Amino acid sequence: MKIGILPLVVKKVEEDVLKGVADYIREFYSKFGFEVEVLPPLTAGDLFFSYNPLRGQYLGRFFLAKVAEHRSGFSAVLGITDADLYEEDMNFIFGLANPHLKAAIISLTRLRPELYNEKDGEVLKERAIKEAMHELGHVFGLGHCENSRCVMHFSNSIIDTDYKGKDYCERCLNKLKRNLEGIE
């Protein structure tokens, strides 16, 4: 069983963020027998058709579909992009997942501390880990959680992301364990 991590790059996905996310996912999901492989970066050049110049953003579902194209040999694939993503009726999205495609994508754009006049430190990496764990939870069949500290809690803003933890609450963890039984 293996989780792939695919950098989907418009300009730059930072190596330290990629490594931090991969290490955290590896540490957590290895308890369930998963390996984690970081795939070579892929440019998002063929996704420019999904760019909306009025919004200055990309439609996230096309990035998700691109990530899903690379799921062969993996139980799940997580894309990490620097593109600013949105979906219809939403101002922006931190990420998107589809359990049927076994794919997820997170965007670093709205996680960046400079967007909120903050100094960095490890903030971007921490936020990226939370969103990666959240979207992988969706891939593995978890819904949103009412527990505001659980990583599966819906983030309507960066405040929600900063408040929640990086891990699944006991209820979500138990459901995840059940869902992962029999996954290849």
C-alpha positions in Angstrom: 0.0 0.0 0.0 1.4 3.3 -1.0 0.5 7.0 -0.9 1.9 9.2 -3.7 2.6 12.9 -3.3 2.7 14.9 -6.5 4.0 18.4 -6.6 1.9 20.2 -9.3 3.8 23.4 -9.9 2.8 26.7 -11.4 5.8 28.7 -10.1 7.2 27.0 -7.0 6.3 24.4 -4.3 8.9 24.7 -1.5 11.0 21.6 -0.8 10.8 22.0 2.9 7.0 22.1 2.8 6.9 19.1 0.5 9.3 17.2 2.8 7.4 18.2 6.0 4.1 17.0 4.5 5.6 13.7 3.2 7.3 13.0 6.5 4.2 13.6 8.6 2.0 11.5 6.3 4.7 8.8 6.3 4.9 8.7 10.1 1.1 8.6 10.5 0.0 6.3 7.8 2.9 3.8 8.2 1.0 2.5 11.3 -1.5 1.2 8.7 1.1 -0.3 6.4 1.4 2.6 4.0 4.6 3.7 2.3 4.9 7.3 1.0 6.6 8.2 -2.3 7.2 11.8 -3.4 6.8 11.9 -7.2 8.9 14.1 -9.5 7.4 17.6 -9.8 4.9 18.1 -12.6 4.3 21.6 -14.2 0.7 22.7 -14.4 1.3 24.1 -17.9 -1.5 22.0 -19.5 -3.9 23.3 -16.8 -3.9 26.9 -17.8 -7.2 26.4 -19.5 -8.7 26.2 -16.0 -7.5 29.7 -15.1 -10.2 32.3 -14.6 -8.6 35.7 -15.3 -11.5 37.5 -13.6 -10.8 35.7 -10.3 -7.1 35.2 -10.8 -7.6 31.5 -9.7 -7.7 28.0 -11.2 -10.7 25.7 -11.0 -9.6 23.0 -8.6 -11.5 20.1 -10.1 -9.1 20.1 -13.1 -6.1 20.0 -10.8 -7.7 17.1 -8.9 -8.3 15.2 -12.2 -4.6 15.8 -13.2 -3.5 14.3 -9.8 -5.8 11.3 -10.3 -4.1 10.5 -13.6 -1.0 9.5 -11.6 -2.6 7.1 -9.1 -1.6 3.9 -10.9 0.3 1.8 -8.3 -0.9 3.9 -5.4 -3.8 3.6 -2.9 -4.1 7.3 -2.9 -2.4 10.3 -4.5 -2.1 13.8 -2.9 -1.2 16.7 -5.1 0.4 19.8 -3.6 0.2 23.0 -5.7 1.0 26.6 -5.5 -1.9 27.5 -7.7 -4.8 29.5 -6.1 -7.7 27.1 -6.4 -11.5 27.7 -6.2 -14.7 25.8 -6.9 -18.0 27.2 -8.0 -19.8 29.1 -5.3 -16.7 29.3 -3.2 -14.2 32.2 -2.9 -11.3 29.8 -2.6 -10.5 26.3 -1.4 -7.6 25.0 0.7 -8.0 21.6 -0.9 -10.3 19.1 -2.7 -10.6 15.3 -2.6 -12.5 12.6 -4.3 -12.6 9.1 -2.7 -13.7 7.4 -5.9 -10.7 8.8 -7.8 -8.4 8.1 -4.8 -7.0 11.5 -5.3 -6.7 14.8 -3.4 -5.1 18.2 -4.0 -4.1 21.0 -1.6 -3.2 24.5 -2.5 -0.5 26.4 -0.6 -1.6 29.8 -1.8 -4.2 30.6 0.9 -2.0 28.9 3.6 0.9 31.3 3.1 1.5 33.4 6.2 2.5 36.5 4.1 -1.1 36.6 2.8 -2.2 37.4 6.4 0.8 39.7 7.2 2.4 37.0 9.4 6.0 36.0 9.7 6.6 32.4 8.5 8.6 30.2 10.7 7.0 26.8 10.4 3.4 28.1 9.8 3.1 27.2 6.1 4.4 23.7 6.7 2.0 23.2 9.7 -0.9 24.4 7.7 0.0 22.2 4.7 0.2 19.2 6.9 -3.2 19.8 8.4 -4.8 20.3 4.9 -3.0 17.2 3.6 -4.2 15.1 6.5 -7.7 16.5 6.0 -7.9 15.8 2.3 -6.4 12.3 2.7 -9.1 11.7 5.3 -11.7 12.4 2.7 -10.0 10.1 0.2 -10.2 7.3 2.8 -13.9 7.9 3.4 -14.1 10.5 6.3 -16.5 13.3 6.3 -16.3 16.7 8.1 -16.2 16.5 11.9 -17.9 18.7 14.4 -14.9 18.6 16.7 -13.2 21.9 16.0 -9.8 20.4 17.1 -10.0 17.4 14.7 -8.1 17.7 11.5 -11.4 16.7 9.7 -13.1 19.9 10.9 -14.1 22.1 7.9 -11.9 25.1 7.5 -13.9 28.1 6.4 -11.0 30.4 7.0 -7.3 30.2 8.0 -8.4 30.8 11.6 -10.2 27.4 11.5 -7.1 25.7 10.0 -4.8 27.3 12.7 -7.1 26.2 15.5 -7.5 22.6 14.6 -4.9 20.0 15.2 -2.9 17.8 12.8 -4.5 14.6 13.8 -7.9 12.8 13.7 -10.1 12.8 16.8 -10.8 9.4 18.4 -14.1 9.1 16.5 -12.6 9.9 13.1 -9.5 7.7 13.8 -11.7 4.7 14.6 -13.7 5.2 11.4 -10.4 5.6 9.4 -9.1 2.3 10.8 -12.3 0.6 9.7 -12.2 2.2 6.3 -8.5 1.2 5.7 -9.2 -2.5 6.3 -8.9 -4.2 3.0 -7.4 -1.3 1.1 -4.8 -2.1 -1.4 
